[in-house]
Amino acid sequence: MLLLAILAFGIFAGAVAQLVLGSGLYEINWGEALVAGLVGSFVGGLIISLLAGDGLRLRASGLIGSIVGAILVLAVYRWYRGRTRVTR
């Protein structure tokens, strides 16, 4: 059950990141959303939770950090993808 919750929140964080970065509601790439959400949740959520002093507990700082982390991961990925297309 915990694994399903992690996957669901990863997809949610990735979808929010795509919406923030300009994808339309019907143009969400769910595979990209899942990867960006999971990586962003791990990096952003963990760093923000530890900096806020919450430890590894589920708190608002970790949830917000997860979404911000997903936005950053997706922005870097899109920048890199656009950069490699131009140089080829």
C-alpha positions as CSV (number, residue, x, y, z in Angstrom):
1,M,0.0,0.0,0.0
2,L,2.9,2.4,0.8
3,L,4.4,1.7,-2.7
4,L,1.1,2.7,-4.3
5,A,1.0,5.9,-2.3
6,I,4.6,6.8,-3.3
7,L,3.8,6.2,-6.9
8,A,0.6,8.2,-6.8
9,F,2.3,11.1,-5.1
10,G,5.2,10.9,-7.6
11,I,2.7,11.1,-10.5
12,F,0.9,14.0,-8.8
13,A,4.1,16.0,-8.2
14,G,5.3,15.4,-11.7
15,A,2.0,16.4,-13.2
16,V,2.0,19.6,-11.1
17,A,5.6,20.3,-12.3
18,Q,4.5,19.9,-16.0
19,L,1.5,22.2,-15.5
20,V,3.8,24.8,-13.8
21,L,6.3,24.6,-16.7
22,G,3.6,25.2,-19.3
23,S,2.2,21.9,-20.4
24,G,-1.5,21.9,-21.0
25,L,-3.8,19.7,-19.0
26,Y,-4.3,17.3,-21.9
27,E,-0.6,17.3,-22.9
28,I,0.8,15.7,-19.7
29,N,3.4,13.0,-20.4
30,W,2.7,10.5,-17.6
31,G,5.9,8.6,-17.9
32,E,7.9,11.8,-17.6
33,A,5.6,13.0,-14.8
34,L,6.3,9.8,-12.9
35,V,10.1,9.9,-13.2
36,A,10.3,13.7,-12.5
37,G,7.9,13.3,-9.5
38,L,9.8,10.4,-8.0
39,V,13.3,11.9,-8.4
40,G,12.1,15.3,-7.4
41,S,10.3,13.9,-4.4
42,F,13.4,12.1,-3.3
43,V,15.8,15.0,-3.8
44,G,13.6,18.0,-3.0
45,G,11.5,16.4,-0.3
46,L,14.4,14.9,1.5
47,I,16.5,18.1,1.5
48,I,13.7,20.4,2.5
49,S,12.5,18.0,5.3
50,L,16.0,17.8,6.7
51,L,16.7,21.5,6.5
52,A,13.3,22.3,8.2
53,G,14.2,19.9,11.0
54,D,11.3,17.5,10.4
55,G,13.5,14.5,9.8
56,L,12.0,11.8,7.6
57,R,8.4,12.4,8.8
58,L,5.6,13.3,6.4
59,R,5.2,17.0,6.9
60,A,4.1,19.9,4.7
61,S,7.7,21.0,4.2
62,G,8.5,17.7,2.6
63,L,5.4,17.8,0.4
64,I,6.2,21.3,-0.9
65,G,9.8,20.3,-1.3
66,S,8.7,17.3,-3.4
67,I,6.8,19.5,-5.8
68,V,9.6,22.1,-6.0
69,G,12.1,19.3,-6.6
70,A,10.0,17.8,-9.3
71,I,9.8,21.2,-11.0
72,L,13.6,21.6,-10.9
73,V,14.2,18.1,-12.1
74,L,11.8,18.5,-15.0
75,A,13.2,22.0,-15.9
76,V,16.7,20.6,-16.0
77,Y,15.6,17.6,-18.1
78,R,13.8,19.8,-20.6
79,W,16.8,22.2,-20.9
80,Y,19.1,19.3,-21.5
81,R,16.8,17.6,-24.0
82,G,16.4,20.9,-25.9
83,R,20.2,21.5,-25.8
84,T,21.0,18.1,-27.2
85,R,18.5,18.5,-30.1
86,V,20.1,21.8,-31.1
87,T,23.6,20.5,-31.2
88,R,22.9,17.5,-33.4
